[in-house]
């Protein structure tokens, strides 16, 4: 059992873990579909956009393409997804507007109060592949305050590459073992653990583990729960365990 | 007169402007002086430490020495200042402890409430040459929450070099003209203005303008108040003007 007295920092994944990207994106697409009177496979559109971002991010991580941030990636992928959809017609400025939906992601209902409570005992920050301004804007939009906000946009590497977790620890001025990564995604947690972080898994209904090479999905967590130091069915249970 | 509706972000200097570095450092030194029963020129010690940091930072900025953050600079300068003082005897770990005082700087009394009020209308962040963890720790120590926290530690350049302000604007995803730099220091504000930022000056009793080349000091502000878009005698007056 992890000794929680050794933990100084809780580093949170936010895309999917704190913010409900799919619910927000699908609602925005439904509104556009209604206005334009078109047929759109909304689930597929949202998925292609999100996972297309991770595919392009993999190219950034491998230096196959120059380093660009999540906003720039989202915007490029959006063009592809619109082309693929076949039915959606949007001007350049309408595409920019749609792309800005990532700055207004709605938080999961149980997240804001949990984060506020955890800050009483820990330094609580996001550690995200999303752009820094997405983190700032979505947090402000949902009334969530953190003790700071780290985006891989200004770290040496992007998650789940080890340099991201190690550089975050340097900025935080603590040892990796004093940080607990909190996420709904196995890959993030297992990569953080490899660099010495402690880990906390929280269930989120829509999050699936994706194998990027085969584009196949499995239920989260994709490893036994015992691989994590702490786990919770939701933010309430996880918070309760982290504050004992 | 600046149109405040055009301003999205207030970027705050924190060392000296939000946190009373001199008061905190001098109190810590008085305690050490009392315990050791020595004579120490506390005003000079605190000044040499603070301005020695800026002198070494100038060498980082000019690439005369490799890039190190404010914590590492503070620690190196502390050794010099202790040697110069002649009377203070501290072990390596005691020096590390004393160096950590920069993570416990006390906020000026009028700062926390002002920042909280300003967040209702603006995105409010620090933009500091201090290390990112100093910003996080001092804010948490004083119960101050921000919408995010930018340290030059991870920007292309350190203030007052232009790349610092421009990179911060990029991370914030806004134009420089949509940011207002808020500080008690003329040099910071005038440099920010050169890159397109708007400026707000706030008086702090202990802050003086320093000419680094001659090590001479003058009253702040060292330019006419009219050079700034907004100014206030204190945080209460400045906040009132920024929220009209």
Interface residues (C-beta under 8 A of the other chain):
Chain A: X71 X123 X125 X131 X132 X133 X135 X136 X137 X139 X140 X145 X146 X147 X148 X149 X151 X153 X154 X155 X171 X172 X173
Chain B: X71 X123 X125 X131 X132 X133 X135 X136 X137 X139 X140 X145 X146 X147 X148 X149 X151 X153 X154 X155 X171 X172 X173
